[in-house]
Amino acid sequence: DVFVVPILLSPTAALSYLLARGLVAGLTTTLDHLTNKAFYSMATRADLPVPEAARVNLGMLLVGGAIAVALMSGLPLISGQMGALSSDVSATAGWLILGALGPAIFGAAPAFLTLVGHNRELSLITLLTIGVFVAFVSTAPDLSVVGIAQRAAVAQLVFAALAAALLALKTGIWPGLTAVLFKQIKLF
């Protein structure tokens, strides 16, 4: 989306989108770091331990949720300093935060799918998600900054949900809080 936005939107609208994307970068970077750390710690094992993977998913939900709440509460202060761009940046960042929460809500499913050897299915889900995003953007009657952010959020959430569903069906690893409900993690 970052490469397409300057082509599709006016310079001011593209600047609003890129500023909002920059505000959300801390959330995506943190969740990527957690995913990579879990991936490399489990890559040396022959099997994928369900309780440990479920704990990683729950940790991503807690950390990602905390960062998202901090961003959402600080967003009015930050966007208020941007003058005329503040309303676009604020609305766009809200949607981008929701989209970036896909790994927090649905867990580190893409990394776990790679670990268990479902690369082909993961590639298919990735291509499907890209296709959905391109279709949403190309068929939009009125393309705006917030509209692109909404479509990007939907695409990210669809990708995370499809990957989590495939992981749950293939390995029995459920995302986030569902791991507690299905007794894959014992908290106490």
Secondary structure by P-SEA (a helix, b strand, c coil): ccccccccccaaaaaaaaaaaaaaaaaaaaaaaaaaaaaaaacccccccaaaaaaaaaaaaaaaaaaaaaaaaaaaaaaaacccaaaaaaaaaaaaaaaaaccccccaaaaaaaaacaaaaaaaaaaaaaaaaaaaaaacccccaaaaaaaaaaaaaaaaaaaaaaaaaccccccccccccccccccc
